[in-house]
Amino acid sequence: MYFVYILQSRKDESLYVGSTENVKQRVAEHNSGKAKYSNSKRPYVLKWFCAFPTKQLALKFEKYLKQGSGFAFARKHLL
């Protein structure tokens, strides 16, 4: 299974969208500073995640959530 997840920074309440095979491990990596992009905004809290049967579907949905209409959808329906 592959997962798409949304994290929220406790520092500035910004959102981070990503995908992974192991949500628990990936959140720990974000909070420990191992993830470059999100390092400056930690700590994070997991706000939402969803499982997908294939990596391709997960990546497609992650890309959608990072676009304007997908971002609005996430804020209105997922958070």
Phi, psi and omega in degrees: 000149177238148187234145169250136184224157175235125176252152173237131179288133174281345181283312183226009178065013176289161182253149175229130179248134179208179177222154185194171172264342183223099185297313183301314180294319182293320177297319178298321178295318178298316183285339179270352179094006181284341178267115187303306187299319187267003186302319186282349184248012181283157009277161181242154172237138178286120182261329185195148169206158183213142181267145176230146183287337180228155178296322181299317178294319179297315180295323178295317179290322176301315179299317178301314182295338180274352178268169184305305183291326178291323178296316178296319178300313181299314181296325184276322189247340186252335184252000000 
